[in-house]
Amino acid sequence: MSTGRTHQGFHLYDPGYINAPVLLANGALAYDYAKKKIAFFDGIGDEGIEVLRKVRDLFPKASIEMYPFGQTFAINLTDDTERHFTDQFIEFEVIDDPTSAPRPWQKAMIGCDRDTSPKVQAFLKSFSKDPSFLPTTGNFIEILKKGVDKGTGLHKLADYLGVPRENCYAVGDGYNDAEMLTAAKAAFVPENGEPEALAVATHIVPSNNNHAVAHVIEILDSIYPG
């Protein structure tokens, strides 16, 4: 399983479905729930401090969320950010400076209004140092360590499990699944997936309202009989 959720927010899923380490924060963290330990952690370190300070100072109405493992912090808490936490039952602490949030961070999130989001993105594009960023739903902008995405996470998880990378398959329907789908040997995308996912699909399966994953399993069973 691979998700943009952090470790703090993943507990809302039914653990009965988990039979392997989970990729969290869009590939930044893999947590092995069976062994109760981190499989790998490619988080944002000190290189994230300068950019978040500049965002804080240049865009004082934007909120900033930081997600170390097991802790959550916010600068310029807004109603939207507070809902971001409370909807997932995440406890958090409000701070004034990013150095107060222990590092590494699984990711950081910038929350702003529709008019401010393009300006923040333009600033981030002009910022030549780490990390990278990804616009996401609700006018939030997700910041990850440079080079981290679900695709790199997929390969690192395969290495952790001792699975040859050429035996990696992926199914996804979202724009943030594109790197993972591209990194896989075959990419299964439901017919109602987002355009970015459909563009890199090797197999299009019935919609995710019509047993998409079951169809993927049937295809894989035919590739690996018995």
Secondary structure as UniProt FT lines:
FT   TURN            7..9
FT   HELIX           10..12
FT   HELIX           15..17
FT   STRAND          22..24
FT   HELIX           25..27
FT   STRAND          29..32
FT   TURN            33..36
FT   STRAND          37..41
FT   HELIX           47..58
FT   TURN            60..61
FT   STRAND          63..68
FT   TURN            69..70
FT   STRAND          73..75
FT   HELIX           79..86
FT   TURN            87..89
FT   STRAND          93..94
FT   HELIX           98..100
FT   STRAND          105..111
FT   TURN            114..115
FT   HELIX           116..126
FT   STRAND          132..135
FT   HELIX           137..139
FT   STRAND          140..144
FT   TURN            146..147
FT   HELIX           150..161
FT   HELIX           165..167
FT   STRAND          169..171
FT   HELIX           175..177
FT   HELIX           178..183
FT   STRAND          186..190
FT   TURN            191..192
FT   HELIX           195..198
FT   TURN            199..200
FT   STRAND          203..205
FT   TURN            208..211
FT   HELIX           212..223
//
